[in-house]
Amino acid sequence: MLFITGERRGPRAAAVEPANPPAAPPVRPLSAPLPPLPSASPVDTARAPQAGAANLRAKRWAVVDDLTHLTRYPPYARPLNRSMTDILEPHGRHESAVPLHALLGVREAPDDERDLFVLLTGPRYDVLPGEPLAATLTVTRGMPGPARPPVALGDVEATVLRFGQPEAIAVGSFPLNDDGAHGDAAAGDGTYSAALPVDTFPALRGFAGMVFLRVRFRVGAAAPVTRTLDFLLAGDPPAHFVGPVDEELREGELVLTPRLRVSAAGHYLVRGLLFDGRDEPVGYATFRGYLPEGEGVTPLRFPGLLFHEAGADGPFRLRGLTGRRLASGSEATDRLVPDAPWEHTTRPYPRRVFASAEWASAARQRVLEEATRLADDNPPLVPHTRPTVADCLPLQREVSPGTTQRTRSRDRATPILSCPRRSKLSWSSEPA
């Protein structure tokens, strides 16, 4: 089944009035007969549908071009650049400053220069055993920046809550200070911080799951304000990265194989980042598969097209190795593998030893052929009524007496190619 998303409609053309409009005709008395309406030009009536159909077809072919470009790499590897901070910093936090008046329930547009902005963040989201719960709080006049000194706060208190049902459970509290101690970088700089080991709270020892840090503070004489920061306590590691890393050239690809010492069998997800000799990012590759207890291998395959498009030559550096054991059964969260503390440097491979061809597979070919068929005018395609949410929900149908099978609603005469939550337009081969 092919999902095609995103036909964007352009703005309507505004009516253009002549610079010197003609004088208004004299008022005709009501008794005088009105002249007949002019007949529509056959050229105009024929041209409009043709222009609309051509425009629609051009948009569909643009979708095919985008799909061809996006699938030129296999699903286990992608190019990497400096703007992809979520990949370069997988454990980092990316909170944004929030206007203080919004936290107080006042609905109005923020003023980036004069309003107070609140930023509560921390060094990382995932917390391993032995690592602290750390957070920093700043309030600035205007959006945070080098020229925006923080303002002083009062009664800054943090409460730690552990995820629970039906509600989170408070396990302890501590202050955030601006005293240059207990995790605060510098005294008197207007940044309130704290960093406490997880084991400080007995209720969190051995716990793996979501933890919330609820910070309450006061700005001047205003009412107290509350902000919440969430963390994932990873629990005991299910595996560790061990060396060495094997490397080989295989069918025009660079294959680097890190090793894991696995203590808990399961399905693992491992990702590695590759940089060239200039320390510029080239791409990242992912391994996903089942690993039994013991020593397991996680081959990371970097297609040759990555090196040609990035203009990269060796030696290459594999760094940023991250991994996790995916949750299964009754497990609530994934279990984090500690990042590899080392990086691997490859031999000085020249770019010419890598294949420059795009990814070719039967699956990709089927997708592109289906997209091409839908974009073609034979049969002519017209916008089709969007399916309802009910059309996309899982249904139960009886397969045999006493058994059921989950399926999805489909109309075989008019195939549904997308759901409202995924796409803005679906197509049918017959007029609506």
C-alpha positions, 0 to 999 in steps of 0.5 A, spaced: 500 500 500 502 506 498 501 512 502 502 519 498 502 525 502 502 533 501 499 536 495 499 543 497 494 548 494 497 555 492 493 561 493 488 564 489 489 569 484 487 576 486 482 579 481 486 585 477 483 591 476 485 596 470 489 602 472 483 607 469 477 604 469 471 606 464 466 610 466 460 607 469 454 606 463 448 610 464 442 607 469 437 603 464 430 604 466 427 598 469 422 598 464 427 597 458 429 590 457 436 587 459 440 585 454 442 577 453 448 575 457 454 573 452 455 566 451 461 563 454 467 562 449 468 555 447 476 556 447 475 558 455 471 553 457 475 548 454 482 551 456 480 551 464 479 543 465 485 542 461 490 547 465 487 544 471 488 537 469 495 539 467 497 542 474 494 536 478 498 531 474 505 536 474 504 536 482 503 528 482 509 527 478 513 532 483 511 527 488 514 521 484 520 525 484 520 526 491 519 519 492 525 517 488 529 522 491 528 519 498 528 512 497 535 512 493 538 510 500 536 503 503 532 503 510 538 502 514 542 508 512 542 515 511 546 521 510 548 526 516 549 533 516 550 538 522 543 541 522 541 534 524 542 535 532 537 529 534 542 524 531 548 528 533 546 529 540 541 523 541 541 524 549 540 531 548 534 536 550 531 541 546 527 545 550 525 552 548 523 558 552 516 559 554 513 566 555 511 567 563 505 570 562 503 563 558 504 559 564 500 564 568 494 563 564 494 569 560 493 569 552 496 574 548 502 574 543 509 574 546 513 580 545 520 577 544 524 583 547 520 585 553 516 579 556 519 574 561 521 568 558 522 561 562 527 556 560 527 549 564 532 544 561 538 539 563 544 536 560 540 529 557 534 526 557 536 518 558 539 517 565 544 511 567 545 508 573 550 513 577 548 519 573 545 525 576 538 528 575 540 535 573 536 541 571 537 548 570 532 554 570 533 561 567 528 567 566 530 572 562 527 579 559 526 577 552 528 571 549 534 568 552 541 570 549 548 572 550 545 580 551 539 577 556 541 577 563 537 572 567 533 575 573 533 573 580 528 568 582 525 566 589 523 560 592 525 555 587 523 548 589 524 541 585 519 535 587 521 529 584 515 524 581 516 517 579 511 514 574 505 511 577 498 509 576 493 512 576 498 518 578 505 520 579 508 518 586 512 524 589 519 521 592 522 527 594 524 534 593 530 539 593 532 546 592 535 549 585 540 554 587 545 559 584 550 558 589 556 555 585 555 548 588 550 542 588 551 542 580 550 550 579 556 552 575 557 559 577 554 563 583 550 569 582 549 568 575 542 568 575 542 560 573 538 556 578 541 549 578 541 542 581 544 535 580 543 529 585 544 522 584 538 518 583 540 513 589 539 519 593 532 517 593 530 510 595 524 510 591 528 510 585 533 505 586 533 500 581 527 503 578 527 504 570 522 508 567 519 515 567 521 520 572 518 527 572 522 534 575 516 539 577 520 545 579 516 551 582 518 558 583 516 565 583 518 572 579 518 578 584 511 579 587 507 574 581 504 568 583 508 562 583 509 558 577 510 551 575 514 547 570 515 540 569 521 536 566 521 529 564 527 524 564 527 516 563 531 512 568 534 507 564 535 502 569 541 496 569 544 496 562 542 490 558 549 490 554 555 494 553 560 495 547 566 492 546 572 492 541 575 491 536 570 493 530 571 489 524 571 493 517 570 490 510 568 493 503 562 489 501 559 490 494 561 497 494 559 498 501 563 500 508 561 495 513 563 496 520 561 491 525 561 493 533 560 488 538 556 487 544 557 483 550 549 482 552 547 480 558 539 480 557 537 477 550 532 481 546 531 485 540 536 491 539 537 497 536 544 500 534 546 506 531 553 509 529 555 516 526 560 516 520 565 522 519 570 523 514 578 525 514 576 533 515 571 531 521 565 532 517 559 528 518 558 523 512 552 518 514 549 514 519 547 507 519 542 502 524 542 495 526 536 492 528 535 485 530 535 479 535 541 478 540 542 472 544 546 472 551 553 473 550 557 476 545 553 479 539 555 483 532 551 489 530 554 490 522 553 497 520 552 498 513 554 505 509 552 505 502 557 507 497 553 513 495 554 516 501 561 517 500 560 520 493 554 525 495 558 528 501 565 528 497 568 524 502 575 520 503 578 516 508 580 515 513 573 515 516 571 515 524 566 511 527 563 515 533 557 516 537 555 509 538 548 508 541 544 502 543 538 500 546 534 493 548 527 494 545 521 493 550 517 487 549 512 483 553 510 487 559 516 491 559 514 499 559 520 502 556 527 500 552 533 499 556 539 503 554 546 501 552 551 505 555 554 509 549 561 506 546 567 511 550 571 510 544 571 511 536 574 507 531 578 509 525 578 506 518 583 505 513 584 511 508 579 508 503 579 513 497 572 515 494 573 511 488 572 504 491 565 505 493 559 504 489 556 510 486 549 507 484 542 508 488 539 503 492 536 498 488 531 493 490 524 489 488 521 493 494 523 500 491 521 498 484 514 496 486 513 503 490 516 507 484 512 503 479 505 504 483 507 512 484 508 512 477 502 509 475 498 513 480 501 520 477 500 518 470 493 520 466 491 513 464 487 512 467 485 519 469 486 520 477 481 526 480 481 528 487 477 523 492 473 524 498 478 523 504 476 517 508 473 518 515 477 516 521 473 510 522 475 507 515 482 507 518 481 504 525 483 496 526 476 492 525 475 485 527 472 480 522 471 473 523 476 468 520 473 462 522 468 460 528 471 462 534 477 466 531 478 473 529 483 477 525 485 484 526 484 487 519 483 494 516 477 497 512 478 497 505 474 499 499 476 495 493 473 498 488 475 505 490 482 504 494 484 508 500 491 510 499 491 514 506 488 516 512 486 523 515 491 523 520 497 521 515 495 525 508 492 531 506 489 528 499 487 521 497 486 519 490 481 515 486 481 512 479 474 514 478 470 521 479 468 522 486 
